[in-house]
Amino acid sequence: MEHLDSRKIALTSVFAALYYMMSYLPGVPAIGLPQVKIQIEACMASIFGLILGPYLGALATFIGVFAAWAFPPGKADLPGLVFLPSPVINAFITGLICNGRWKRAFVILALLIAAFWILPPAQPIEQNFIVGFIAMWDKILALFLIPPTFSLMRRMAFRSPEMGSAHGDLGREIKKYNWAAILSLLSAVLILINAFMIAVNGDVLKFSFEFQNETYKISFGSKFFVKPPYGYLWPALGIGIFVSMIILHIKPEYSMFCGGAIIALSGLSAIIGGGFIAGLILGVIGGFLIVIKKAQTFKASSMEYLTYFLLAFIGNEADNAWGNTIFAVPAVYEEIFQMPLEFVRLAFLISPYAYFIIRIIQAIIATLIAVPLINNLRSARFGLPSMLIGKD
């Protein structure tokens, strides 16, 4: 834990009060889901972790969220208490990554994800795999975004002497990992599997489950495009990504072209299900990292937007990972929410992409707030920890 001084104590107190005051703001209805609200103050937890680090960021968030729960407009009820740690975990995970301790963040998020799979809603796993997958697929994506996000932070540190001089941990952990290639490779594999399954089935991928004598279905892909004679053409998307990576390895000067091709092919895979969605996202991020590496005129501020967005997204997914996992505990869904197990499983399966979209929106809001705030605090040399500013 970093040494406390008056400036850090002041920031912690101000941020805790800010969180509480923002709890008075009304939630923003999610697009297409007006009954679901995006809480503005929940976005702040990522910012607290970025600026204050894991410990003070988590402390400021805990004080703020506890006040928002215990005092008006909060209700100080038991359901709210159960989910109170969610934003605290957000700040802690974000702060750990920002301070160079990404391995700890990786382990904590991995444990939260793994815990869900051993709880009743996902058991027995051979019958309820789809429940676990729908509930946790975006958290797993966030988990594997931690290493490349940390790699981006290292690039930010080296681009800015002011930032790079402050973070000894970043310098010590430098390793020559090509995360852009790894993400692109994973994308190609997922898209190839997705395309091969469609080619074999001759139709979109369908997952179904029964609940109270009714059948619910989830489909990947557009039926018009995936049926023959188009079906056997779609593996070309994954092959194209592989070819782009090979060209990039042989001719690094073509990185702009190869990165753009990977982005385009990954985006086009949305027609067949996007490599189970994860392939599309990983490919776009991998291709974008390749383009960034090539573009010498790419501004550090633009890289900051991307990095802080990924950090906020990971933090918000960690928030949601706690929410999903604690809700899957029998004492919570049976005693507190009075819900039978069957309804809990159904709750995880309804609108599987809604909360992912909400986390994206929250990350965008956090990024738009974080970048100018951090830059102004850095200009004022307000004692920002870690990589954000050089030590006095």
C-alpha positions as CSV (number, residue, x, y, z in Angstrom):
1,M,0.0,0.0,0.0
2,E,1.3,3.4,-0.9
3,H,2.3,6.0,1.8
4,L,-0.6,8.2,2.8
5,D,-0.3,12.0,2.6
6,S,-2.7,14.8,3.0
7,R,-3.4,15.0,-0.8
8,K,-4.3,11.3,-1.0
9,I,-6.5,11.6,2.1
10,A,-8.2,14.6,0.5
11,L,-8.8,12.8,-2.8
12,T,-10.2,9.7,-1.0
13,S,-12.6,11.9,1.0
14,V,-13.7,13.9,-2.0
15,F,-14.3,10.9,-4.2
16,A,-16.3,9.1,-1.4
17,A,-18.5,12.2,-1.1
18,L,-18.8,12.5,-4.8
19,Y,-20.0,8.9,-5.1
20,Y,-22.6,9.5,-2.5
21,M,-23.8,12.7,-4.1
22,M,-24.0,11.1,-7.5
23,S,-26.3,8.4,-6.1
24,Y,-29.1,11.0,-6.2
25,L,-28.9,11.1,-10.0
26,P,-31.6,9.0,-11.7
27,G,-30.5,5.9,-13.6
28,V,-30.3,6.1,-17.4
29,P,-32.6,3.6,-19.1
30,A,-30.7,1.2,-21.2
31,I,-31.5,1.3,-25.0
32,G,-34.3,-1.2,-25.7
33,L,-34.4,-2.1,-22.0
34,P,-36.1,0.8,-20.2
35,Q,-36.7,-1.3,-17.1
36,V,-32.9,-1.7,-16.6
37,K,-31.1,1.4,-15.3
38,I,-27.5,2.4,-15.9
39,Q,-26.4,3.9,-12.6
40,I,-24.0,6.8,-13.2
41,E,-22.2,6.5,-9.9
42,A,-21.3,2.9,-10.6
43,C,-19.0,4.2,-13.4
44,M,-17.0,6.2,-10.9
45,A,-15.5,3.1,-9.1
46,S,-13.2,2.4,-12.1
47,I,-12.0,6.1,-12.0
48,F,-11.3,5.8,-8.3
49,G,-9.2,2.8,-8.9
50,L,-7.3,4.5,-11.8
51,I,-6.5,7.6,-9.8
52,L,-6.1,6.4,-6.2
53,G,-4.8,2.8,-6.8
54,P,-6.3,-0.4,-5.5
55,Y,-6.5,0.2,-1.8
56,L,-7.5,3.9,-1.5
57,G,-9.7,3.5,-4.6
58,A,-11.5,0.6,-3.0
59,L,-11.7,2.5,0.3
60,A,-13.2,5.6,-1.3
61,T,-15.7,3.5,-3.2
62,F,-16.7,1.5,-0.1
63,I,-17.3,4.7,1.9
64,G,-19.3,6.2,-0.9
65,V,-21.4,3.1,-1.7
66,F,-22.0,2.4,2.0
67,A,-23.3,5.9,2.5
68,A,-25.4,5.7,-0.7
69,W,-26.9,2.4,0.8
70,A,-27.3,3.5,4.4
71,F,-28.6,7.0,3.9
72,P,-31.2,8.5,1.5
73,P,-31.8,8.0,-1.3
74,G,-30.7,4.5,-0.4
75,K,-33.0,2.0,1.5
76,A,-30.5,0.2,3.7
77,D,-32.1,-3.1,2.8
78,L,-30.6,-6.6,2.7
79,P,-30.6,-7.0,-1.1
80,G,-28.6,-3.8,-1.5
81,L,-26.1,-5.0,1.2
82,V,-25.5,-8.2,-0.7
83,F,-24.4,-6.3,-3.8
84,L,-22.5,-3.6,-2.0
85,P,-19.0,-5.1,-2.6
86,S,-19.6,-5.0,-6.4
87,P,-18.3,-1.4,-7.1
88,V,-15.5,-1.9,-4.5
89,I,-14.2,-4.9,-6.4
90,N,-14.4,-2.8,-9.6
91,A,-12.1,-0.1,-8.1
92,F,-9.8,-2.8,-6.6
93,I,-9.3,-4.7,-9.8
94,T,-8.9,-1.6,-11.9
95,G,-6.4,-0.2,-9.4
96,L,-4.4,-3.4,-9.3
97,I,-4.0,-3.5,-13.1
98,C,-3.1,0.2,-13.2
99,N,-0.4,-0.3,-10.5
100,G,1.2,-3.2,-12.5
101,R,-0.2,-6.0,-10.4
102,W,-2.3,-7.4,-13.3
103,K,-1.6,-11.0,-12.2
104,R,-3.3,-10.5,-8.9
105,A,-6.3,-8.9,-10.7
106,F,-6.3,-11.9,-13.1
107,V,-6.4,-14.4,-10.3
108,I,-9.2,-12.6,-8.4
109,L,-11.4,-12.3,-11.4
110,A,-10.7,-15.9,-12.4
111,L,-11.8,-17.1,-8.9
112,L,-15.0,-15.1,-9.1
113,I,-15.8,-16.6,-12.5
114,A,-14.9,-20.2,-11.4
115,A,-17.0,-19.9,-8.2
116,F,-20.1,-19.4,-10.3
117,W,-19.7,-22.7,-12.1
118,I,-19.8,-24.7,-8.9
119,L,-23.0,-23.1,-7.6
120,P,-26.4,-24.6,-8.1
121,P,-27.6,-22.5,-11.1
122,A,-24.7,-24.0,-13.2
123,Q,-24.9,-27.5,-11.8
124,P,-25.0,-30.2,-13.0
125,I,-22.8,-28.6,-15.6
126,E,-23.7,-31.0,-18.5
127,Q,-27.3,-29.9,-18.2
128,N,-26.8,-26.2,-17.4
129,F,-23.7,-25.3,-19.3
130,I,-25.6,-22.8,-21.3
131,V,-26.6,-21.0,-18.0
132,G,-23.0,-20.7,-17.0
133,F,-21.9,-19.6,-20.5
134,I,-24.5,-16.9,-20.8
135,A,-23.9,-15.6,-17.3
136,M,-20.1,-15.5,-17.6
137,W,-19.0,-15.2,-21.2
138,D,-18.4,-11.5,-21.0
139,K,-16.5,-11.9,-17.7
140,I,-14.3,-14.5,-19.3
141,L,-13.7,-12.0,-22.2
142,A,-12.7,-9.3,-19.6
143,L,-10.4,-11.8,-17.9
144,F,-8.4,-12.4,-21.1
145,L,-8.3,-8.7,-21.8
146,I,-6.3,-8.0,-18.7
147,P,-2.8,-8.9,-20.1
148,P,-3.2,-7.0,-23.4
149,T,-4.6,-4.0,-21.5
150,F,-1.5,-4.0,-19.2
151,S,0.6,-4.2,-22.3
152,L,-1.1,-1.1,-23.6
153,M,-0.4,0.7,-20.3
154,R,3.3,-0.1,-20.7
155,R,3.3,1.5,-24.2
156,M,1.6,4.6,-22.6
157,A,4.3,4.7,-20.0
158,F,7.1,4.6,-22.5
159,R,5.5,7.2,-24.7
160,S,5.4,9.6,-21.8
161,P,8.5,10.1,-19.7
162,E,6.4,11.7,-17.1
163,M,4.3,8.6,-16.7
164,G,6.9,6.0,-17.4
165,S,9.3,7.3,-14.7
166,A,6.8,6.7,-12.0
167,H,6.0,3.1,-12.4
168,G,8.9,0.8,-11.5
169,D,6.6,-2.3,-11.5
170,L,5.8,-1.7,-15.2
171,G,9.4,-1.5,-16.2
172,R,10.3,-4.6,-14.2
173,E,7.5,-6.7,-15.7
174,I,8.4,-5.9,-19.4
175,K,8.1,-9.0,-21.5
176,K,8.0,-9.3,-25.2
177,Y,4.5,-10.7,-25.5
178,N,2.7,-9.9,-28.8
179,W,-0.8,-9.6,-27.4
180,A,-2.1,-8.3,-30.8
181,A,-1.1,-11.6,-32.4
182,I,-2.4,-13.7,-29.5
183,L,-5.8,-12.0,-29.6
184,S,-6.0,-12.3,-33.4
185,L,-5.1,-16.0,-33.2
186,L,-7.8,-16.7,-30.6
187,S,-10.2,-14.7,-32.8
188,A,-9.3,-16.8,-35.9
189,V,-9.7,-20.1,-34.0
190,L,-13.2,-19.1,-32.6
191,I,-14.4,-17.9,-35.9
192,L,-13.2,-21.0,-37.7
193,I,-15.0,-23.2,-35.1
194,N,-18.1,-21.1,-35.4
195,A,-18.0,-21.3,-39.3
196,F,-17.2,-25.0,-39.3
197,M,-20.2,-25.8,-37.0
198,I,-22.4,-23.8,-39.3
199,A,-21.1,-25.5,-42.4
200,V,-21.7,-28.9,-40.9
201,N,-25.2,-28.1,-39.7
202,G,-26.1,-26.1,-42.8
203,D,-27.9,-23.6,-40.6
204,V,-27.5,-21.1,-37.8
205,L,-26.2,-22.4,-34.4
206,K,-29.1,-22.9,-32.1
207,F,-29.0,-23.6,-28.4
208,S,-32.3,-24.5,-26.6
209,F,-33.4,-25.2,-23.1
210,E,-36.7,-26.1,-21.5
211,F,-38.3,-24.3,-18.7
212,Q,-41.8,-25.1,-17.3
213,N,-42.8,-27.1,-20.4
214,E,-41.7,-24.2,-22.7
215,T,-38.7,-24.2,-25.0
216,Y,-36.4,-21.2,-25.2
217,K,-33.9,-20.8,-28.1
218,I,-30.7,-18.8,-28.6
219,S,-29.3,-18.5,-32.1
220,F,-25.9,-17.4,-33.5
221,G,-25.8,-16.1,-37.0
222,S,-28.2,-14.8,-39.7
223,K,-30.2,-17.5,-41.3
224,F,-30.3,-15.8,-44.7
225,F,-26.5,-15.8,-45.1
226,V,-25.4,-19.1,-43.4
227,K,-27.5,-21.5,-45.4
228,P,-26.1,-23.2,-48.6
229,P,-24.6,-22.3,-50.9
230,Y,-23.0,-19.7,-48.6
231,G,-22.3,-22.0,-45.6
232,Y,-19.0,-23.4,-46.7
233,L,-17.6,-19.9,-47.6
234,W,-17.6,-18.6,-44.0
235,P,-14.5,-20.5,-42.8
236,A,-12.7,-18.1,-45.2
237,L,-13.1,-15.4,-42.6
238,G,-11.0,-17.3,-40.0
239,I,-8.5,-18.4,-42.7
240,G,-8.2,-14.8,-43.9
241,I,-7.2,-13.7,-40.3
242,F,-4.6,-16.5,-40.3
243,V,-3.3,-15.3,-43.7
244,S,-3.1,-11.7,-42.5
245,M,-1.1,-12.8,-39.4
246,I,1.3,-14.8,-41.7
247,I,1.8,-11.8,-44.0
248,L,2.3,-9.6,-40.9
249,H,5.0,-11.9,-39.7
250,I,6.8,-12.0,-43.1
251,K,6.3,-8.4,-44.0
252,P,5.9,-6.2,-40.9
253,E,5.7,-3.1,-43.0
254,Y,2.2,-4.3,-44.1
255,S,0.9,-4.0,-40.5
256,M,-1.6,-1.3,-41.4
257,F,-3.1,-3.4,-44.1
258,C,-3.1,-6.6,-42.1
259,G,-4.5,-4.9,-39.0
260,G,-7.3,-3.4,-41.1
261,A,-8.0,-6.8,-42.7
262,I,-8.3,-8.5,-39.3
263,I,-10.7,-5.8,-38.1
264,A,-12.8,-6.1,-41.3
265,L,-12.9,-9.9,-41.3
266,S,-13.7,-10.1,-37.6
267,G,-16.5,-7.6,-38.0
268,L,-17.9,-9.5,-41.0
269,S,-18.0,-12.6,-38.8
270,A,-21.0,-11.1,-37.0
271,I,-23.1,-12.6,-39.8
272,I,-22.3,-16.1,-38.6
273,G,-22.3,-15.3,-34.9
274,G,-18.9,-13.6,-34.6
275,G,-17.0,-16.6,-33.4
276,F,-19.6,-16.9,-30.5
277,I,-19.3,-13.1,-30.1
278,A,-15.9,-13.4,-28.4
279,G,-14.0,-14.0,-31.6
280,L,-15.4,-10.8,-33.1
281,I,-14.4,-8.7,-30.1
282,L,-10.9,-10.2,-29.8
283,G,-10.3,-9.8,-33.5
284,V,-11.3,-6.2,-33.6
285,I,-9.1,-5.4,-30.5
286,G,-6.2,-7.4,-31.9
287,G,-6.4,-5.7,-35.3
288,F,-6.7,-2.3,-33.7
289,L,-3.6,-2.9,-31.6
290,I,-1.7,-3.8,-34.8
291,V,-2.9,-0.6,-36.5
292,I,-1.9,1.4,-33.5
293,K,1.6,-0.1,-33.5
294,K,2.1,0.9,-37.1
295,A,0.6,4.4,-37.0
296,Q,3.5,6.7,-35.9
297,T,1.1,9.6,-35.7
298,F,-1.3,7.9,-33.3
299,K,-1.6,10.3,-30.4
300,A,-0.9,9.3,-26.9
301,S,-4.2,10.8,-25.8
302,S,-6.0,8.5,-28.2
303,M,-4.2,5.5,-26.7
304,E,-5.2,6.8,-23.3
305,Y,-8.9,6.7,-24.3
306,L,-8.5,3.1,-25.5
307,T,-6.6,2.0,-22.4
308,Y,-8.9,3.6,-19.9
309,F,-11.9,2.2,-21.7
310,L,-10.5,-1.3,-21.4
311,L,-9.6,-0.8,-17.8
312,A,-13.1,0.5,-17.0
313,F,-14.7,-2.3,-19.0
314,I,-12.7,-4.9,-17.0
315,G,-13.6,-3.3,-13.7
316,N,-17.3,-3.1,-14.5
317,E,-17.2,-6.8,-15.6
318,A,-15.6,-7.7,-12.3
319,D,-18.4,-5.8,-10.6
320,N,-20.9,-7.9,-12.5
321,A,-19.0,-11.1,-11.8
322,W,-19.5,-10.6,-8.1
323,G,-23.2,-9.7,-8.6
324,N,-23.8,-12.9,-10.7
325,T,-21.8,-15.1,-8.3
326,I,-23.4,-13.9,-5.1
327,F,-26.9,-14.1,-6.6
328,A,-26.2,-17.7,-7.5
329,V,-25.7,-18.6,-3.8
330,P,-28.8,-20.4,-2.4
331,A,-28.9,-18.3,0.8
332,V,-29.3,-15.2,-1.4
333,Y,-31.7,-16.3,-4.1
334,E,-33.9,-18.4,-1.8
335,E,-33.8,-16.5,1.5
336,I,-33.4,-12.9,0.4
337,F,-35.0,-12.8,-3.1
338,Q,-37.5,-15.7,-2.5
339,M,-36.7,-17.2,-5.9
340,P,-36.7,-20.9,-6.8
341,L,-33.7,-22.3,-8.6
342,E,-35.5,-22.6,-12.0
343,F,-36.4,-18.9,-12.0
344,V,-32.8,-18.0,-11.1
345,R,-31.5,-19.9,-14.1
346,L,-34.1,-18.2,-16.3
347,A,-33.0,-14.8,-15.0
348,F,-29.5,-15.5,-16.2
349,L,-30.8,-16.5,-19.7
350,I,-33.1,-13.6,-20.3
351,S,-31.4,-10.9,-22.6
352,P,-27.9,-12.4,-22.5
353,Y,-26.4,-9.3,-24.3
354,A,-28.2,-6.6,-22.3
355,Y,-25.8,-6.4,-19.4
356,F,-22.8,-6.6,-21.7
357,I,-24.1,-3.6,-23.6
358,I,-24.7,-1.8,-20.3
359,R,-21.0,-2.5,-19.2
360,I,-19.8,-1.1,-22.5
361,I,-21.9,2.1,-22.0
362,Q,-20.6,2.4,-18.4
363,A,-17.0,2.0,-19.6
364,I,-17.5,4.7,-22.2
365,I,-18.9,7.1,-19.6
366,A,-16.1,6.3,-17.2
367,T,-13.5,6.9,-20.0
368,L,-15.0,10.3,-20.9
369,I,-14.8,11.4,-17.3
370,A,-11.4,9.8,-16.5
371,V,-9.3,11.2,-19.3
372,P,-9.8,14.9,-18.7
373,L,-9.9,14.4,-14.9
374,I,-6.6,12.5,-14.8
375,N,-4.9,14.9,-17.2
376,N,-5.9,17.9,-15.1
377,L,-4.8,16.2,-11.9
378,R,-1.6,15.3,-13.6
379,S,-1.0,18.9,-14.7
380,A,-1.6,20.1,-11.2
381,R,0.8,17.4,-9.9
382,F,-1.7,16.2,-7.4
383,G,0.2,13.2,-6.3
384,L,-1.3,10.6,-8.6
385,P,0.0,7.2,-7.8
386,S,1.7,4.6,-10.0
387,M,2.0,5.2,-13.8
388,L,-0.2,8.2,-13.9
389,I,2.4,10.8,-12.9
390,G,6.0,11.0,-11.9
391,K,6.8,11.0,-8.2
392,D,7.7,14.3,-6.6
